[in-house]
Amino acid sequence: MQQTLIIILGPTGIGKTELSIGIARQLGTEIISSDSRQIYKELKIGTAVPSDAQLMKVKHHFIGNKSIYDNYNASMFEFEVLELLNELYKTHNQVVMTGGSGMYIQAVCDGIDELPSIDTQLRNDLLQKYNDEGIESLRIQLKMLDTESYKKIDLKNPKRILKALEVTIQTGKPYSSFLTSPKKQRPFHILKIGLKRDRNELYERINKRVDEMVQEGLVEEARKFFKDRHLNSLNTVGYKELFEHFEGKISLIRAIELIKRNSRHYAKRQMSWFNRDKEISWFHPENKQKIIDFIQNNI
């Protein structure tokens, strides 16, 4: 059998974790997480890290292996995953990778250019512009300099806009050009399996999971890192809404409502990203046998 990377992908709350564990156990292999937030060891509840019982069933990689204080990006993830796969393929013909971070998955499958270091003065100048003129000024500048990024990134997220502007101005090349480099060839076969549910079904699961996170101690977990809220790693649904509550801007009830709403919006953006990829074969998460049969026929 050829060496294969089996990717189980889909939006937040769809049911990737349990399915991936079942598939990995059946294949006798290990799991690589491609979730850009589950890598942070400090963030457990709000990032829906697999439970200790789940982690004991199958060996996982890239779960809690970085700190929120580390500088980390998709390019670094690409390098580290390829190094790990070289080792795993010595003892396994198949490896499962699962997650919902489209850029991390794309980096492993197709490659991504390493983004340049940003001049401190440029970063400070753009931050000052944001503080003085607001987010709309940044949006206008981005639309002028990089129309593709303007169309694709979250225009409500100032950090994403600032990142795109920093790279575009620093290099003189659109930020989007760094994300559309020629596809790199990998020495292994890639099989992409996407998970889909009816929208109402997915949204109900997301709402329920947020309630469970709150019961498990999400508020207390977020409070521990309130002082670090400026970190990019904490610009994450589930934490940023609670930071607003801690600042006295909104009530706790409103913060929880916003976490649910923003999680639903995030799921929608994830699906928009994945729907552009014609290499993905789609299944309902509960059709496990169909997925297993598909894998067996394509490895």
C-alpha positions in Angstrom: 0.0 0.0 0.0 1.2 3.5 -0.8 2.0 5.9 2.0 -1.2 8.0 2.5 -2.1 11.0 4.6 -5.9 10.7 5.3 -7.3 14.1 6.2 -10.6 14.3 8.1 -11.7 18.0 7.9 -14.7 20.1 8.4 -16.1 23.0 10.4 -16.0 23.4 14.2 -18.5 21.1 16.0 -19.0 18.8 13.1 -17.7 15.6 14.9 -14.2 15.2 13.6 -12.5 14.0 16.8 -14.5 10.9 17.5 -14.6 9.8 13.9 -10.9 10.3 13.4 -10.1 8.3 16.5 -12.3 5.4 15.2 -10.6 5.5 11.8 -7.1 5.7 13.3 -7.8 2.8 15.6 -9.1 0.7 12.7 -6.0 1.5 10.6 -3.6 1.0 13.6 -2.1 4.5 13.1 -1.6 7.9 14.8 -3.3 11.3 14.5 -1.9 14.7 13.7 -4.0 17.6 14.8 -4.4 20.4 12.2 -6.2 22.7 14.6 -4.3 26.1 14.9 -5.5 26.6 18.5 -5.4 23.1 20.0 -1.6 23.3 19.8 -1.6 25.7 22.8 -1.1 23.8 26.0 -2.8 26.6 28.1 -6.0 26.5 26.1 -8.0 23.3 26.7 -11.7 24.0 27.3 -12.2 26.8 24.8 -10.4 24.9 22.0 -12.3 21.6 22.5 -9.1 19.6 23.0 -9.8 15.9 22.9 -10.4 14.5 26.4 -7.8 12.5 28.3 -9.8 9.3 27.6 -9.8 10.1 23.9 -6.1 10.9 23.8 -5.4 7.5 25.5 -7.2 5.6 22.6 -4.8 6.9 19.9 -1.5 8.7 19.9 -2.0 12.4 19.0 0.5 14.9 17.7 0.3 18.7 17.8 -2.0 18.8 20.8 -0.8 21.1 23.5 2.8 21.1 22.2 3.2 24.9 22.0 2.6 27.8 24.4 0.4 30.9 23.7 3.6 32.9 24.2 5.3 31.2 21.2 5.4 32.7 17.8 3.9 30.1 15.5 2.4 30.0 12.0 1.3 27.8 9.1 4.7 27.7 7.6 6.3 26.4 10.8 3.5 23.8 11.0 4.2 22.6 7.5 7.8 22.1 8.3 7.2 20.2 11.5 4.5 18.0 10.1 6.6 16.9 7.2 9.4 16.1 9.5 7.0 14.0 11.7 5.5 12.2 8.7 9.0 11.1 7.6 9.2 9.3 10.9 5.7 8.0 11.0 5.8 6.5 7.5 8.7 4.3 8.7 6.2 2.2 10.7 2.8 3.2 9.3 1.5 3.2 5.7 -1.3 5.6 6.6 -1.5 8.6 9.0 -4.6 10.5 9.9 -4.7 14.3 10.1 -7.7 16.0 11.4 -8.8 19.6 12.1 -10.6 22.6 10.7 -7.8 25.1 10.2 -7.8 25.5 6.4 -4.5 27.3 6.1 -2.7 24.7 8.2 -4.1 21.9 6.1 -3.3 23.7 2.9 0.3 24.2 4.1 0.8 20.5 4.6 -0.9 19.5 1.3 0.3 22.2 -1.1 3.1 24.2 0.7 3.1 27.8 1.8 5.7 30.5 1.5 7.3 31.5 4.8 6.0 34.9 5.7 8.6 37.6 6.2 9.5 39.2 9.5 7.8 42.5 9.9 9.6 45.8 10.7 8.7 47.0 14.1 8.2 50.5 13.0 5.8 49.5 10.2 3.8 47.4 12.7 3.6 50.3 15.1 2.6 52.7 12.4 -0.3 50.5 11.2 -1.4 50.0 14.8 -1.4 53.7 15.3 -3.5 54.2 12.2 -6.0 51.6 13.5 -6.2 53.4 16.9 -6.6 56.8 15.3 -8.8 56.1 12.3 -10.5 52.7 13.1 -10.9 49.5 11.2 -12.7 51.0 8.2 -9.5 52.8 7.3 -7.6 49.6 7.3 -10.2 47.9 5.1 -10.0 50.6 2.5 -6.2 50.4 2.4 -6.3 46.6 2.1 -8.9 46.8 -0.7 -6.6 49.1 -2.6 -3.4 47.1 -2.1 -4.7 43.5 -2.2 -8.2 42.9 -3.5 -7.9 39.1 -3.2 -7.1 39.2 0.5 -9.9 41.8 1.0 -12.4 39.4 -0.5 -11.3 36.4 1.6 -10.3 37.4 5.1 -12.5 38.2 8.0 -13.0 42.0 7.7 -14.3 42.3 11.2 -11.0 41.0 12.6 -8.4 43.9 12.8 -5.5 41.5 13.5 -6.1 39.6 10.2 -6.3 42.9 8.3 -3.2 44.2 10.0 -1.3 41.0 9.1 -2.3 41.3 5.5 -1.3 44.9 5.3 2.0 44.3 7.1 3.1 41.6 4.7 1.9 43.5 1.6 3.6 46.8 2.5 6.8 45.1 3.8 7.4 43.0 0.7 5.7 45.0 -2.0 3.7 41.9 -3.0 0.1 41.1 -2.1 -0.4 39.0 1.0 -2.6 36.8 -1.0 0.3 35.9 -3.3 2.0 34.2 -0.4 -1.0 31.9 0.0 -1.2 30.9 -3.7 2.3 29.7 -4.5 2.8 26.9 -7.0 1.6 23.6 -5.4 4.5 21.6 -4.0 4.6 17.9 -4.7 4.5 15.5 -1.7 6.1 12.1 -1.6 2.9 10.6 -0.2 -0.7 10.2 -1.4 -3.3 12.7 0.1 -6.9 11.6 0.7 -9.2 14.4 1.8 -12.5 13.5 3.6 -14.9 16.4 4.4 -17.6 16.2 7.0 -21.0 17.9 6.5 -24.2 18.1 8.4 -27.5 20.0 7.8 -26.9 23.6 8.9 -29.5 23.6 11.7 -28.1 20.3 13.0 -24.6 21.8 13.0 -25.7 25.0 14.7 -27.5 23.1 17.4 -24.3 21.1 18.1 -22.3 24.3 18.3 -24.7 25.9 20.7 -24.7 22.8 22.9 -21.0 22.6 22.9 -20.6 26.2 24.0 -22.9 25.5 26.9 -20.9 22.4 27.9 -17.6 24.5 27.7 -19.1 27.1 30.1 -20.1 24.3 32.5 -16.6 22.8 32.3 -15.0 26.1 33.3 -14.4 28.2 30.2 -15.0 31.5 32.0 -12.4 30.6 34.6 -9.9 29.4 32.0 -10.3 32.7 30.0 -9.9 34.8 33.2 -6.5 33.3 33.8 -5.3 34.8 30.5 -7.1 38.1 30.6 -3.8 39.9 31.2 -2.4 38.3 28.0 -5.4 39.2 25.8 -3.2 41.2 23.4 -1.6 37.9 22.2 -2.6 36.7 18.7 -3.1 33.2 20.1 -5.9 34.5 22.3 -7.7 36.4 19.5 -10.0 33.3 19.4 -13.7 32.7 19.6 -14.6 31.8 23.1 -11.9 33.9 24.7 -12.2 37.3 23.1 -15.9 37.6 23.9 -15.2 36.8 27.6 -12.4 39.4 27.7 -15.0 42.0 26.7 -17.1 40.8 29.6 -14.1 41.1 32.0 -13.6 44.6 30.7 -17.1 45.4 31.7 -18.3 46.0 28.2 -20.9 43.2 28.1 -22.7 40.9 30.5 -21.7 37.2 30.9 -25.0 36.2 29.2 -24.3 38.4 26.2 -20.7 37.0 26.0 -22.0 33.5 25.8 -24.5 34.5 23.2 -21.7 36.0 21.2 -19.5 32.9 21.5 -22.3 30.8 20.0 -23.0 33.3 17.2 -19.3 33.8 16.4 -18.7 30.0 16.5 -21.5 29.6 13.9 -20.1 32.4 11.8 -16.6 30.7 12.0 -18.1 27.4 10.9 -19.7 29.1 7.9 -16.3 30.7 6.9 -14.6 27.3 7.3 -17.1 25.7 4.9 -16.6 28.5 2.4 -12.8 27.8 2.5 -13.3 24.0 2.1 -15.9 24.3 -0.6 -13.2 25.8 -2.9 -11.2 22.5 -2.7 -12.5 20.1 -5.4 -10.2 17.3 -4.0 -12.5 16.8 -0.9 -15.0 13.9 -0.8 -17.9 14.7 1.4 -19.7 12.5 4.0 -22.0 12.8 6.9 -20.0 12.1 10.1 -22.3 9.3 11.1 -21.7 7.3 7.9 -18.6 5.8 9.4 -18.7 2.5 7.4 -19.1 4.4 4.1 -16.0 6.5 5.0 -14.0 3.4 6.0 -15.0 1.7 2.7 -14.0 4.9 0.8 -10.6 4.9 2.5 -10.0 1.2 1.9 -10.7 1.7 -1.8 -8.4 4.7 -2.2 -5.3 3.8 -0.3 
